[in-house]
């Protein structure tokens, strides 16, 4: 193979590797997270408390101020309620329906699992509305005040999954916000390494 052809082929491979290895939460998203949350654990905690409906007025104000830009809302939605998008990198298309575990469920229980996931997604949408309207109500996760007949498999599963999901995403936000940006040299090395696989 002539050297020029090999070089063109190698460049094509590197371009494909770059597309495939691009993370769903990209460096631009991380820049937005760093500008909001780097070194501000109290803000991440406040965001969690706002979503759980037990934030103080000061926490609600802090979250409203920090997340007022469209970019902030876009990145938080991308993390907290992922949806399949046309510009997702390969092998990184994900939404909360894709992660529903039904493999070991009986046919009778699958509708309950699906209903619980639908309720979880509704709860997350309701929580995210607070970013647009600080007076919007958080999802109701209080179990103690509910009559026993109002607590079902679906409502309890959705509630517990909501709490776990929000907690996990807060850890992800904190981790990404406090990560060191990848240098151009590190990025090029990663692309070349991935293209050689």
Backbone as a printed PyTorch tensor [residue, N CA C, xyz], in Angstrom:
tensor([[[  0.8540,  -1.1740,   0.0000],
         [  0.0000,   0.0000,   0.0000],
         [  0.9010,   1.2390,   0.0000]],

        [[  0.6810,   2.1580,  -0.9190],
         [  1.4910,   3.3790,  -0.9550],
         [  1.3670,   4.1460,   0.3590]],

        [[  2.4430,   4.8540,   0.7290],
         [  2.5030,   5.5870,   1.9950],
         [  1.3850,   6.6190,   2.1360]],

        [[  1.0540,   7.3220,   1.0270],
         [  0.0050,   8.3410,   1.0700],
         [ -1.3540,   7.7020,   1.3440]],

        [[ -1.6410,   6.5450,   0.7120],
         [ -2.9030,   5.8400,   0.9550],
         [ -2.9960,   5.3830,   2.3960]],

        [[ -1.8870,   4.8660,   2.9120],
         [ -1.8520,   4.4040,   4.2930],
         [ -2.1330,   5.5650,   5.2430]],

        [[ -1.5580,   6.7130,   4.9570],
         [ -1.7670,   7.8810,   5.7980],
         [ -3.2310,   8.3150,   5.7770]],

        [[ -3.8530,   8.3050,   4.6060],
         [ -5.2710,   8.6760,   4.4920],
         [ -6.1280,   7.6720,   5.2530]],

        [[ -5.8370,   6.3880,   5.0890],
         [ -6.5840,   5.3520,   5.7940],
         [ -6.4040,   5.5010,   7.3100]],

        [[ -5.1690,   5.7570,   7.7480],
         [ -4.9080,   5.9410,   9.1730],
         [ -5.6880,   7.1420,   9.7020]],

        [[ -5.7430,   8.2290,   8.9430],
         [ -6.4920,   9.4160,   9.3630],
         [ -7.9820,   9.1050,   9.4780]],

        [[ -8.5100,   8.3320,   8.5410],
         [ -9.9200,   7.9450,   8.6010],
         [-10.1950,   7.1040,   9.8420]],

        [[ -9.2910,   6.1890,  10.1340],
         [ -9.4430,   5.3580,  11.3370],
         [ -9.4130,   6.2290,  12.5880]],

        [[ -8.4920,   7.1780,  12.6330],
         [ -8.4120,   8.0650,  13.7890],
         [ -9.6610,   8.9350,  13.9210]],

        [[-10.2150,   9.3840,  12.8010],
         [-11.4540,  10.1770,  12.8370],
         [-12.6160,   9.3550,  13.3760]],

        [[-12.7190,   8.1080,  12.9370],
         [-13.7820,   7.2210,  13.4240],
         [-13.5890,   6.9520,  14.9080]],

        [[-12.3460,   6.6890,  15.3060],
         [-12.0620,   6.4360,  16.7260],
         [-12.4400,   7.6380,  17.5810]],

        [[-12.1960,   8.8370,  17.0520],
         [-12.5400,  10.0460,  17.7920],
         [-14.0520,  10.1450,  17.9880]],

        [[-14.8190,   9.8490,  16.9570],
         [-16.2800,   9.8980,  17.0630],
         [-16.7760,   8.8460,  18.0460]],

        [[-16.2280,   7.6460,  17.9350],
         [-16.6780,   6.5500,  18.7960],
         [-16.2840,   6.7800,  20.2450]],

        [[-15.1210,   7.3710,  20.4740],
         [-14.6370,   7.5060,  21.8460],
         [-15.0740,   8.8000,  22.5250]],

        [[-15.8340,   9.6340,  21.8490],
         [-16.3250,  10.8600,  22.4550],
         [-17.3520,  10.5090,  23.5360]],

        [[-17.1550,  10.9950,  24.7430],
         [-18.1210,  10.6750,  25.7970],
         [-19.4380,  11.4240,  25.5970]],

        [[-20.5210,  10.8380,  26.0720],
         [-21.8430,  11.4650,  25.9750],
         [-21.8490,  12.7830,  26.7420]],

        [[-21.2740,  12.7670,  27.9270],
         [-21.0720,  14.0140,  28.6670],
         [-19.6890,  14.4960,  28.2400]],

        [[-19.6790,  15.4520,  27.3230],
         [-18.4290,  15.8550,  26.6830],
         [-17.7250,  16.9560,  27.4740]],

        [[-16.5980,  17.3890,  26.9430],
         [-15.7900,  18.3920,  27.6550],
         [-16.5420,  19.7190,  27.8100]],

        [[-17.3530,  20.1070,  26.8150],
         [-18.1470,  21.3360,  26.9490],
         [-19.1410,  21.2200,  28.1060]],

        [[-19.7510,  20.0450,  28.2370],
         [-20.6760,  19.8170,  29.3480],
         [-19.9380,  19.9190,  30.6830]],

        [[-18.7370,  19.3440,  30.7260],
         [-17.9500,  19.3860,  31.9640],
         [-17.5120,  20.8110,  32.3100]],

        [[-17.2260,  21.6010,  31.2860],
         [-16.8820,  23.0090,  31.5320],
         [-18.0630,  23.7060,  32.2140]],

        [[-19.2660,  23.4460,  31.7310],
         [-20.4610,  24.0390,  32.3430],
         [-20.6240,  23.5560,  33.7890]],

        [[-20.3820,  22.2640,  34.0100],
         [-20.4930,  21.7270,  35.3710],
         [-19.4440,  22.3400,  36.2910]],

        [[-18.2130,  22.4900,  35.7790],
         [-17.1510,  23.0950,  36.5950],
         [-17.5120,  24.5280,  36.9780]],

        [[-18.0730,  25.2690,  36.0150],
         [-18.4050,  26.6710,  36.3140],
         [-19.5020,  26.7730,  37.3770]],

        [[-20.3650,  25.7740,  37.4380],
         [-21.4330,  25.8040,  38.4430],
         [-21.0160,  25.1970,  39.7760]],

        [[-20.3780,  24.0110,  39.7170],
         [-20.2630,  23.1830,  40.9130],
         [-18.8460,  22.9410,  41.4370]],

        [[-17.7990,  23.3250,  40.7110],
         [-16.4340,  23.0260,  41.1650],
         [-16.1930,  23.6120,  42.5530]],

        [[-15.8060,  22.7490,  43.4770],
         [-15.5220,  23.1790,  44.8420],
         [-16.7270,  23.6320,  45.6310]],

        [[-17.9390,  23.3730,  45.1150],
         [-19.1630,  23.8620,  45.7680],
         [-20.0710,  22.6990,  46.1580]],

        [[-19.5870,  21.8820,  47.0800],
         [-20.3730,  20.7380,  47.5410],
         [-21.7130,  21.1910,  48.1220]],

        [[-21.7220,  22.3820,  48.7340],
         [-22.9780,  22.8970,  49.3090],
         [-24.0260,  23.1270,  48.2230]],

        [[-23.5920,  23.4620,  47.0050],
         [-24.5370,  23.6660,  45.9030],
         [-25.0710,  22.3270,  45.3920]],

        [[-24.2100,  21.3310,  45.3100],
         [-24.6640,  19.9940,  44.8940],
         [-25.6590,  19.4620,  45.9310]],

        [[-25.3390,  19.6580,  47.1910],
         [-26.2540,  19.2420,  48.2680],
         [-27.5720,  20.0070,  48.1760]],

        [[-27.4950,  21.2900,  47.9130],
         [-28.7090,  22.1090,  47.7910],
         [-29.5680,  21.6280,  46.6250]],

        [[-28.9290,  21.2870,  45.4870],
         [-29.6880,  20.7780,  44.3390],
         [-30.4150,  19.4910,  44.7020]],

        [[-29.7070,  18.5880,  45.3790],
         [-30.3560,  17.3580,  45.8340],
         [-31.5400,  17.6820,  46.7430]],

        [[-31.3490,  18.5920,  47.6850],
         [-32.4170,  18.9330,  48.6200],
         [-33.6070,  19.5750,  47.9120]],

        [[-33.3340,  20.3820,  46.8940],
         [-34.4190,  20.9790,  46.1040],
         [-35.2270,  19.8680,  45.4290]],

        [[-34.5440,  18.9100,  44.8160],
         [-35.2370,  17.8070,  44.1490],
         [-36.0120,  16.9400,  45.1360]],

        [[-35.4970,  16.8150,  46.3550],
         [-36.1790,  16.0070,  47.3780],
         [-37.2810,  16.7800,  48.1010]],

        [[-37.3690,  18.0750,  47.8460],
         [-38.4390,  18.8670,  48.4510],
         [-38.1820,  19.2760,  49.8790]],

        [[-36.9360,  19.1820,  50.3410],
         [-36.6580,  19.5800,  51.7270],
         [-35.5660,  20.6580,  51.8080]],

        [[-35.4710,  21.4750,  50.7640],
         [-34.4670,  22.5380,  50.7230],
         [-34.9270,  23.7450,  51.5290]],

        [[-33.9540,  24.4390,  52.0720],
         [-34.2380,  25.7090,  52.7310],
         [-34.4540,  26.7770,  51.6580]],

        [[-34.9880,  27.9230,  52.0640],
         [-35.1520,  29.0330,  51.1250],
         [-33.8050,  29.4530,  50.5490]],

        [[-32.7750,  29.4540,  51.3900],
         [-31.4340,  29.8200,  50.9340],
         [-30.9220,  28.8250,  49.8810]],

        [[-31.1680,  27.5370,  50.0950],
         [-30.7400,  26.5210,  49.1170],
         [-31.4920,  26.6830,  47.8010]],

        [[-32.7850,  26.9480,  47.8820],
         [-33.5670,  27.1530,  46.6590],
         [-33.0450,  28.3660,  45.8760]],

        [[-32.7260,  29.4320,  46.5910],
         [-32.1860,  30.6280,  45.9470],
         [-30.8310,  30.3220,  45.3060]],

        [[-29.9820,  29.6100,  46.0340],
         [-28.6480,  29.2720,  45.5370],
         [-28.7430,  28.4420,  44.2540]],

        [[-29.6400,  27.4650,  44.2330],
         [-29.8270,  26.6150,  43.0500],
         [-30.3900,  27.4390,  41.8980]],

        [[-31.3850,  28.2740,  42.1640],
         [-31.9840,  29.0990,  41.1080],
         [-30.9400,  30.0180,  40.4820]],

        [[-30.0970,  30.5940,  41.2970],
         [-29.0650,  31.5030,  40.7890],
         [-28.0180,  30.7470,  39.9590]],

        [[-27.5880,  29.5910,  40.4450],
         [-26.5180,  28.8420,  39.7760],
         [-26.9810,  28.1670,  38.4910]],

        [[-28.2660,  27.8650,  38.3890],
         [-28.7760,  27.1110,  37.2310],
         [-29.6770,  27.9580,  36.3370]],

        [[-29.4960,  29.2590,  36.3630],
         [-30.4010,  30.1340,  35.6180],
         [-30.1690,  30.1160,  34.1050]],

        [[-28.9900,  29.7420,  33.6550],
         [-28.7160,  29.7640,  32.2120],
         [-29.3040,  28.5430,  31.5070]],

        [[-29.6060,  28.6980,  30.2400],
         [-30.1140,  27.5810,  29.4370],
         [-29.0850,  26.4630,  29.3640]],

        [[-27.8150,  26.8340,  29.2970],
         [-26.7390,  25.8370,  29.2310],
         [-26.7100,  24.9860,  30.5010]],

        [[-26.8530,  25.6110,  31.6470],
         [-26.8730,  24.8790,  32.9170],
         [-28.0320,  23.8890,  32.9440]],

        [[-29.1940,  24.3440,  32.5380],
         [-30.3750,  23.4750,  32.5300],
         [-30.2060,  22.3250,  31.5460]],

        [[-29.6300,  22.6130,  30.3770],
         [-29.4220,  21.5770,  29.3610],
         [-28.5030,  20.4750,  29.8800]],

        [[-27.3970,  20.8710,  30.5030],
         [-26.4300,  19.8840,  30.9910],
         [-27.0230,  19.0720,  32.1440]],

        [[-27.7090,  19.7310,  33.0620],
         [-28.3040,  19.0060,  34.1870],
         [-29.3710,  18.0220,  33.7030]],

        [[-30.1830,  18.4430,  32.7320],
         [-31.1910,  17.5290,  32.1850],
         [-30.5210,  16.3380,  31.5000]],

        [[-29.4450,  16.5950,  30.7830],
         [-28.7170,  15.5300,  30.0860],
         [-28.2020,  14.4790,  31.0700]],

        [[-27.8280,  14.9200,  32.2530],
         [-27.3040,  14.0080,  33.2680],
         [-28.4290,  13.3530,  34.0580]],

        [[-29.3920,  14.1250,  34.4880],
         [-30.4160,  13.6290,  35.4070],
         [-31.5080,  12.8380,  34.6870]],

        [[-31.8690,  13.2650,  33.4930],
         [-32.9060,  12.5530,  32.7370],
         [-32.4030,  12.3330,  31.3050]],

        [[-31.4780,  11.3930,  31.1340],
         [-30.9050,  11.1830,  29.7980],
         [-31.9650,  10.7230,  28.8080]],

        [[-31.8550,  11.2360,  27.5890],
         [-32.7530,  10.8420,  26.5030],
         [-31.9130,  10.5520,  25.2720]],

        [[-32.3680,   9.6460,  24.4470],
         [-31.6440,   9.3120,  23.2320],
         [-31.7340,  10.4990,  22.2830]],

        [[-30.5680,  10.9340,  21.7950],
         [-30.4970,  12.0960,  20.9100],
         [-29.7340,  11.7370,  19.6480]],

        [[-30.0170,  12.4580,  18.5760],
         [-29.4030,  12.1640,  17.2790],
         [-27.8990,  12.3930,  17.2810]],

        [[-27.4040,  13.2170,  18.1950],
         [-25.9680,  13.4820,  18.2220],
         [-25.2240,  12.6850,  19.2920]],

        [[-25.8670,  11.6600,  19.8620],
         [-25.1800,  10.8020,  20.8210],
         [-24.0050,  10.1040,  20.1430]],

        [[-22.8680,  10.0220,  20.8370],
         [-21.7700,   9.2250,  20.2870],
         [-22.1950,   7.7540,  20.2010]],

        [[-21.5560,   7.0080,  19.3050],
         [-21.8520,   5.5910,  19.1780],
         [-21.6680,   4.8730,  20.5110]],

        [[-22.5250,   3.9120,  20.7690],
         [-22.4870,   3.0760,  21.9660],
         [-22.7910,   3.8520,  23.2470]],

        [[-23.3530,   5.0610,  23.1270],
         [-23.6570,   5.8380,  24.3220],
         [-25.0810,   6.3740,  24.3260]],

        [[-25.9190,   5.8630,  23.4590],
         [-27.3280,   6.2610,  23.4710],
         [-27.9850,   5.5700,  24.6590]],

        [[-28.6050,   6.3790,  25.5110],
         [-29.2200,   5.8040,  26.7070],
         [-30.3930,   6.6770,  27.1460]],

        [[-31.3930,   6.0290,  27.6710],
         [-32.4660,   6.7140,  28.3700],
         [-32.8710,   5.8350,  29.5430]],

        [[-33.8040,   6.2840,  30.3400],
         [-34.1550,   5.5170,  31.5450],
         [-35.0440,   4.3180,  31.2540]],

        [[-35.5660,   4.2180,  30.0440],
         [-36.2990,   3.0040,  29.6700],
         [-35.3290,   1.8620,  29.3750]],

        [[-34.1780,   2.2060,  28.8480],
         [-33.1960,   1.1990,  28.4670],
         [-32.6530,   0.4540,  29.6830]],

        [[-32.6870,   1.0740,  30.8290],
         [-32.1000,   0.4820,  32.0220],
         [-33.1180,  -0.2540,  32.8980]],

        [[-34.3350,  -0.4150,  32.4100],
         [-35.3440,  -1.1420,  33.1750],
         [-34.9800,  -2.6220,  33.1890]],

        [[-34.8750,  -3.1840,  34.3740],
         [-34.5050,  -4.5970,  34.5090],
         [-35.7650,  -5.4640,  34.5180]],

        [[-36.0380,  -6.0970,  33.3870],
         [-37.2240,  -6.9680,  33.3150],
         [-36.8500,  -8.4200,  33.0020]],

        [[-35.5650,  -8.6810,  32.8100],
         [-35.0970, -10.0070,  32.4070],
         [-35.6010, -11.1090,  33.3480]],

        [[-35.5390, -10.8630,  34.6430],
         [-35.9200, -11.8910,  35.6100],
         [-37.3380, -11.7180,  36.1480]],

        [[-38.0950, -10.8100,  35.5530],
         [-39.4680, -10.5750,  36.0060],
         [-40.4500, -11.5230,  35.3120]],

        [[-41.5230, -11.8380,  36.0100],
         [-42.5880, -12.6420,  35.4010],
         [-43.4430, -11.7370,  34.5170]],

        [[-44.1620, -12.3420,  33.5930],
         [-45.0390, -11.5620,  32.7070],
         [-46.0520, -10.7430,  33.5020]],

        [[-46.4770, -11.2650,  34.6390],
         [-47.4600, -10.5520,  35.4550],
         [-46.8750,  -9.3020,  36.1010]],

        [[-45.5790,  -9.3420,  36.4140],
         [-44.9540,  -8.2080,  37.1080],
         [-44.4010,  -7.1410,  36.1660]],

        [[-44.1620,  -7.4950,  34.9170],
         [-43.5740,  -6.5340,  33.9760],
         [-44.3880,  -5.2390,  33.8950]],

        [[-45.7190,  -5.2900,  33.8000],
         [-46.4740,  -4.0230,  33.7560],
         [-46.2510,  -3.1460,  34.9970]],

        [[-46.0770,  -3.7700,  36.1560],
         [-45.8160,  -2.9850,  37.3710],
         [-44.4460,  -2.3190,  37.3050]],

        [[-43.4530,  -3.0460,  36.7930],
         [-42.1070,  -2.4920,  36.6490],
         [-42.1400,  -1.3150,  35.6680]],

        [[-42.8490,  -1.4830,  34.5790],
         [-42.9650,  -0.4170,  33.5760],
         [-43.6880,   0.7990,  34.1570]],

        [[-44.7500,   0.5470,  34.8990],
         [-45.4980,   1.6520,  35.5130],
         [-44.6270,   2.4020,  36.5290]],

        [[-43.8130,   1.6530,  37.2790],
         [-42.9120,   2.2850,  38.2440],
         [-41.8740,   3.1470,  37.5250]],

        [[-41.3660,   2.6720,  36.3870],
         [-40.3790,   3.4570,  35.6450],
         [-41.0170,   4.7140,  35.0620]],

        [[-42.2550,   4.5900,  34.5700],
         [-42.9480,   5.7650,  34.0380],
         [-43.1380,   6.8050,  35.1370]],

        [[-43.4890,   6.3480,  36.3200],
         [-43.6640,   7.2690,  37.4490],
         [-42.3230,   7.9060,  37.8300]],

        [[-41.2390,   7.1320,  37.8080],
         [-39.9130,   7.6880,  38.0840],
         [-39.5830,   8.8050,  37.0920]],

        [[-39.7890,   8.5670,  35.8110],
         [-39.4910,   9.5780,  34.7870],
         [-40.3490,  10.8240,  35.0120]],

        [[-41.6160,  10.6320,  35.3680],
         [-42.4830,  11.7780,  35.6780],
         [-41.9460,  12.5640,  36.8830]],

        [[-41.4640,  11.8400,  37.8890],
         [-40.9130,  12.5030,  39.0800],
         [-39.6660,  13.3090,  38.7210]],

        [[-38.8220,  12.7530,  37.8690],
         [-37.6190,  13.4680,  37.4560],
         [-37.9750,  14.7070,  36.6310]],

        [[-38.9690,  14.5770,  35.7570],
         [-39.4170,  15.7480,  34.9830],
         [-39.9460,  16.8320,  35.9150]],

        [[-40.7060,  16.4080,  36.9080],
         [-41.2500,  17.3610,  37.8770],
         [-40.1150,  18.0490,  38.6450]],

        [[-39.1070,  17.2880,  39.0390],
         [-37.9590,  17.8790,  39.7490],
         [-37.2230,  18.8700,  38.8600]],

        [[-37.0450,  18.5220,  37.6010],
         [-36.3180,  19.4110,  36.6810],
         [-37.0920,  20.6990,  36.3930]],

        [[-38.4190,  20.6860,  36.5340],
         [-39.2130,  21.9080,  36.3410],
         [-38.8120,  22.9950,  37.3310]],

        [[-38.2860,  22.5800,  38.4660],
         [-37.8660,  23.5440,  39.4860],
         [-36.7520,  24.4390,  38.9530]],

        [[-35.9520,  23.9100,  38.0230],
         [-34.8710,  24.7230,  37.4540],
         [-35.4280,  25.8820,  36.6300]],

        [[-36.6230,  25.7000,  36.0550],
         [-37.2670,  26.7700,  35.2820],
         [-38.1450,  27.6630,  36.1540]],

        [[-38.6700,  27.0910,  37.2220],
         [-39.5890,  27.8230,  38.0900],
         [-39.2900,  27.4350,  39.5310]],

        [[-38.6070,  28.2970,  40.2550],
         [-38.1810,  27.9600,  41.6210],
         [-39.3600,  27.7300,  42.5670]],

        [[-40.5600,  28.1220,  42.1490],
         [-41.7390,  27.8910,  42.9860],
         [-42.4260,  26.5520,  42.6670]],

        [[-41.9590,  25.8570,  41.6360],
         [-42.5390,  24.5540,  41.2910],
         [-42.3220,  23.5810,  42.4530]],

        [[-43.2450,  22.6450,  42.5710],
         [-43.1840,  21.6830,  43.6760],
         [-42.3070,  20.5010,  43.3050]],

        [[-41.5550,  20.0480,  44.2800],
         [-40.7380,  18.8420,  44.1200],
         [-41.6490,  17.6150,  44.1960]],

        [[-41.2020,  16.4990,  43.6560],
         [-41.9870,  15.2630,  43.8000],
         [-42.1830,  14.9340,  45.2760]],

        [[-43.3160,  14.3500,  45.5860],
         [-43.6360,  13.9860,  46.9700],
         [-43.0040,  12.6330,  47.2880]],

        [[-41.9540,  12.6600,  48.1230],
         [-41.2970,  11.3960,  48.4960],
         [-41.5720,  11.0230,  49.9470]],

        [[-42.4580,  11.7730,  50.5940],
         [-42.8130,  11.4790,  51.9840],
         [-43.7140,  10.2550,  52.0490]],

        [[-43.2710,   9.2380,  52.7430],
         [-44.0610,   8.0040,  52.8840],
         [-44.8220,   8.0030,  54.2040]],

        [[-44.2140,   8.5580,  55.2380],
         [-44.7910,   8.4750,  56.5820],
         [-46.1930,   9.0680,  56.6840]],

        [[-46.4810,  10.1110,  55.9300],
         [-47.7870,  10.7640,  56.0600],
         [-48.8560,  10.1580,  55.1490]],

        [[-48.4720,   9.1840,  54.3300],
         [-49.4450,   8.5900,  53.4010],
         [-50.1710,   7.4170,  54.0510]],

        [[-51.4610,   7.2890,  53.7720],
         [-52.1760,   6.1110,  54.2540],
         [-51.6150,   4.8550,  53.5790]],

        [[-51.6390,   3.7590,  54.2810],
         [-51.0530,   2.5120,  53.7930],
         [-51.6000,   2.1140,  52.4300]],

        [[-52.8890,   2.3360,  52.1960],
         [-53.4970,   1.9330,  50.9200],
         [-52.9800,   2.7600,  49.7310]],

        [[-52.3360,   3.9020,  50.0080],
         [-51.7760,   4.7340,  48.9330],
         [-50.3480,   4.3170,  48.5610]],

        [[-49.7590,   3.4640,  49.3910],
         [-48.3900,   3.0110,  49.1320],
         [-48.4710,   1.6650,  48.4130]],

        [[-48.0530,   1.6650,  47.1570],
         [-48.1100,   0.4450,  46.3550],
         [-46.6970,   0.0550,  45.9150]],

        [[-46.5990,  -1.1020,  45.3130],
         [-45.3150,  -1.5360,  44.7460],
         [-44.7910,  -0.4740,  43.7840]],

        [[-45.6740,   0.0450,  42.9460],
         [-45.2800,   1.0230,  41.9310],
         [-44.8020,   2.3130,  42.5760]],

        [[-45.5760,   2.8600,  43.5060],
         [-45.2030,   4.1450,  44.1010],
         [-43.9470,   4.0330,  44.9490]],

        [[-43.8110,   2.9480,  45.6970],
         [-42.6330,   2.7780,  46.5340],
         [-41.3820,   2.5270,  45.6860]],

        [[-41.5100,   1.7210,  44.6430],
         [-40.3720,   1.4630,  43.7550],
         [-39.9320,   2.7490,  43.0640]],

        [[-40.8840,   3.5150,  42.5450],
         [-40.5470,   4.7750,  41.8650],
         [-39.8910,   5.7470,  42.8380]],

        [[-40.4420,   5.8510,  44.0220],
         [-39.8780,   6.7550,  45.0340],
         [-38.4470,   6.3670,  45.3810]],

        [[-38.2320,   5.0880,  45.6800],
         [-36.9030,   4.6370,  46.0830],
         [-35.8930,   4.7720,  44.9420]],

        [[-36.3420,   4.4880,  43.7230],
         [-35.4620,   4.6310,  42.5650],
         [-35.1490,   6.1040,  42.3180]],

        [[-36.1300,   6.9700,  42.5130],
         [-35.9160,   8.4140,  42.3730],
         [-34.8170,   8.8810,  43.3300]],

        [[-34.9170,   8.4740,  44.5770],
         [-33.9310,   8.8870,  45.5810],
         [-32.5390,   8.3720,  45.1910]],

        [[-32.4420,   7.1060,  44.8540],
         [-31.1420,   6.5260,  44.4700],
         [-30.5790,   7.2000,  43.2250]],

        [[-31.4420,   7.4250,  42.2350],
         [-31.0040,   8.0260,  40.9790],
         [-30.4970,   9.4510,  41.2080]],

        [[-31.2380,  10.2490,  41.9500],
         [-30.8200,  11.6220,  42.2210],
         [-29.4900,  11.6150,  42.9790]],

        [[-29.3710,  10.7710,  43.9910],
         [-28.1110,  10.6860,  44.7480],
         [-26.9540,  10.3120,  43.8260]],

        [[-27.1410,   9.3000,  42.9720],
         [-26.0770,   8.8660,  42.0570],
         [-25.6930,   9.9730,  41.0870]],

        [[-26.6730,  10.7100,  40.5850],
         [-26.3790,  11.7800,  39.6340],
         [-25.6920,  12.9530,  40.3250]],

        [[-26.0020,  13.1920,  41.5840],
         [-25.3000,  14.2500,  42.3220],
         [-23.8240,  13.8830,  42.4860]],

        [[-23.5410,  12.6100,  42.7590],
         [-22.1460,  12.1530,  42.8580],
         [-21.4570,  12.3170,  41.5030]],

        [[-22.1500,  11.9670,  40.4230],
         [-21.5770,  12.1200,  39.0760],
         [-21.3000,  13.5960,  38.7750]],

        [[-22.2410,  14.4620,  39.1090],
         [-22.0590,  15.9030,  38.8780],
         [-20.8560,  16.4090,  39.6600]],

        [[-20.7670,  16.0470,  40.9350],
         [-19.6420,  16.4830,  41.7640],
         [-18.3180,  15.9830,  41.1860]],

        [[-18.2900,  14.7180,  40.7900],
         [-17.0630,  14.1210,  40.2500],
         [-16.6390,  14.8270,  38.9670]],

        [[-17.5760,  15.0180,  38.0390],
         [-17.2330,  15.6820,  36.7770],
         [-16.8550,  17.1450,  36.9830]],

        [[-17.5440,  17.8220,  37.8900],
         [-17.2730,  19.2400,  38.1340],
         [-15.8940,  19.4540,  38.7390]],

        [[-15.3870,  18.4590,  39.4100],
         [-14.1020,  18.5870,  40.0700],
         [-13.0040,  17.7840,  39.3850]],

        [[-13.2660,  17.3390,  38.1650],
         [-12.2590,  16.6060,  37.3990],
         [-11.3300,  17.5950,  36.6950]],

        [[-10.1450,  17.1240,  36.3990],
         [ -9.1720,  17.9530,  35.6840],
         [ -9.4650,  17.8740,  34.1970]],

        [[ -9.5380,  19.0090,  33.5200],
         [ -9.8060,  18.9750,  32.0710],
         [ -8.7120,  18.2020,  31.3320]],

        [[ -9.1370,  17.4890,  30.2990],
         [ -8.2010,  16.7350,  29.4710],
         [ -7.4460,  17.7110,  28.5700]],

        [[ -6.1200,  17.5930,  28.5610],
         [ -5.3150,  18.4650,  27.6980],
         [ -5.4250,  17.9940,  26.2500]],

        [[ -5.1260,  18.8640,  25.2860],
         [ -5.1510,  18.4360,  23.8810],
         [ -4.2210,  17.2430,  23.6150]],

        [[ -3.0460,  17.2240,  24.2720],
         [ -2.1220,  16.0920,  24.0880],
         [ -2.7270,  14.8000,  24.6250]],

        [[ -3.3710,  14.8710,  25.8010],
         [ -4.0040,  13.6750,  26.3730],
         [ -5.1360,  13.1920,  25.4720]],

        [[ -5.9160,  14.1290,  24.9380],
         [ -7.0110,  13.7700,  24.0420],
         [ -6.4790,  13.0730,  22.7900]],

        [[ -5.4300,  13.6310,  22.1930],
         [ -4.8450,  13.0210,  20.9870],
         [ -4.2920,  11.6340,  21.2790]],

        [[ -3.6350,  11.4670,  22.4290],
         [ -3.1180,  10.1420,  22.8060],
         [ -4.2580,   9.1470,  22.9720]],

        [[ -5.3690,   9.5820,  23.6020],
         [ -6.5220,   8.6960,  23.7930],
         [ -7.1170,   8.3020,  22.4440]],

        [[ -7.2560,   9.2680,  21.5290],
         [ -7.7950,   8.9750,  20.2070],
         [ -6.9130,   7.9800,  19.4670]],

        [[ -5.5900,   8.2030,  19.5360],
         [ -4.6700,   7.2960,  18.8290],
         [ -4.7060,   5.9000,  19.4310]],

        [[ -4.7720,   5.8460,  20.7560],
         [ -4.8520,   4.5420,  21.4300],
         [ -6.1210,   3.8110,  21.0220]],

        [[ -7.2530,   4.5410,  20.9890],
         [ -8.5180,   3.9270,  20.6000],
         [ -8.5230,   3.5120,  19.1320]],

        [[ -7.8210,   4.2470,  18.2890],
         [ -7.8120,   3.9100,  16.8620],
         [ -6.9510,   2.6870,  16.5840]],

        [[ -6.0690,   2.3430,  17.5140],
         [ -5.2170,   1.1720,  17.3390],
         [ -5.8460,  -0.1000,  17.8660]],

        [[ -7.0230,   0.0010,  18.4630],
         [ -7.6930,  -1.1940,  19.0060],
         [ -8.3030,  -2.0110,  17.9200]]])
